[in-house]
């Protein structure tokens, strides 16, 4: 995963509020991802058009935090989304250059 990758939500996942929590889930699967406000924003930004770097810049401005602080959070959230199969990163939606 790098700053030029463009995360894309996989079809079928839903983000819903339940009491004071945000839940990301797929109706056909049993796993549920509990999302805080930052994770919810990261999910919404995973449109396949924005790079991870652009997402970090947007969140850094929104939270008035240094990009390096936000970067760690964004990568952590994206790794969690990938682990659950909710997001595809890079493979078909980011241009790769070799070498």
C-alpha positions as MATLAB code, in Angstrom:
seq = 'XXXXXXXXXXXXXXXXXXXXXXXXXXXXXXXXXXXXXXXXXXXXXXXXXXXXXXXXXXXXXXXXXXXXXXXXXXXXXXXXXXXXXXXXXXXXXXXXXXX';
ca = [
       0.000    0.000    0.000;
       1.378    3.414   -0.933;
       0.271    7.044   -1.109;
      -0.588    6.783   -4.828;
      -2.965    3.825   -4.423;
      -6.669    4.530   -4.857;
      -8.793    2.510   -2.407;
     -12.168    1.330   -3.692;
     -15.082    0.068   -1.610;
     -16.116   -3.449   -2.544;
     -19.783   -3.808   -3.506;
     -22.354   -4.807   -0.936;
     -20.820   -3.258    2.177;
     -22.945   -0.921    4.257;
     -22.091    1.666    6.892;
     -24.873    2.109    9.433;
     -25.296    3.892   12.736;
     -26.472    1.811   15.672;
     -26.879    3.729   18.905;
     -23.537    5.530   19.327;
     -21.544    3.231   17.043;
     -20.942    3.048   13.312;
     -20.907   -0.449   11.874;
     -19.495   -1.504    8.523;
     -20.764   -4.875    7.358;
     -21.730   -7.008    4.391;
     -25.159   -8.669    4.653;
     -23.762  -11.953    3.313;
     -20.927  -12.169    5.849;
     -20.738  -12.465    9.611;
     -17.875  -10.035   10.299;
     -18.672   -6.521   11.483;
     -16.168   -3.663   11.569;
     -16.749   -1.111   14.314;
     -15.848    2.343   12.991;
     -15.001    5.542   14.804;
     -15.560    8.909   13.105;
     -12.189    8.805   11.339;
     -12.738    5.280   10.006;
     -16.176    6.328    8.767;
     -14.659    9.235    6.827;
     -11.937    7.004    5.395;
     -14.648    4.589    4.217;
     -16.564    7.398    2.537;
     -13.384    8.574    0.778;
     -12.673    5.094   -0.655;
     -14.258    5.915   -4.007;
     -11.530    4.603   -6.305;
     -10.763    8.141   -7.473;
      -8.837    9.597   -4.529;
      -5.326    8.505   -3.685;
      -4.397    7.620   -0.134;
      -2.250   10.765   -0.136;
      -5.265   12.906   -1.067;
      -7.320   11.248    1.656;
      -4.617   12.055    4.216;
      -4.495   15.690    3.074;
      -8.283   16.052    3.358;
      -8.426   14.479    6.812;
      -5.396   16.438    8.008;
      -7.166   19.680    7.088;
     -10.502   18.544    8.557;
      -8.986   17.494   11.894;
      -6.284   20.196   11.927;
      -3.663   17.535   12.647;
      -0.238   16.972   11.058;
      -0.336   14.738    7.991;
       2.064   12.246    9.624;
      -0.379   11.686   12.502;
      -3.306   11.241   10.121;
      -1.231    8.996    7.822;
      -0.756    6.396   10.552;
      -4.496    6.367   11.282;
      -5.479    6.129    7.611;
      -3.098    3.237    6.924;
      -4.329    1.423   10.041;
      -7.974    1.823    9.005;
      -7.288    0.757    5.417;
      -5.402   -2.322    6.616;
      -8.416   -3.256    8.757;
     -10.796   -2.745    5.825;
      -8.555   -4.887    3.590;
      -8.280   -7.615    6.224;
     -12.088   -7.878    6.210;
     -12.312   -7.711    2.409;
     -14.256   -4.434    2.413;
     -11.774   -2.444    0.304;
      -9.627   -3.171   -2.721;
      -6.407   -1.199   -2.917;
      -4.345   -0.562   -5.968;
      -4.672   -3.647   -8.124;
      -7.200   -2.581  -10.760;
      -7.718    1.055   -9.969;
      -4.260    2.589   -9.553;
      -1.689    3.101  -12.233;
       1.522    1.256  -11.426;
       4.938    2.082  -12.819;
       7.773   -0.388  -12.698;
      11.063    0.631  -11.697;
];
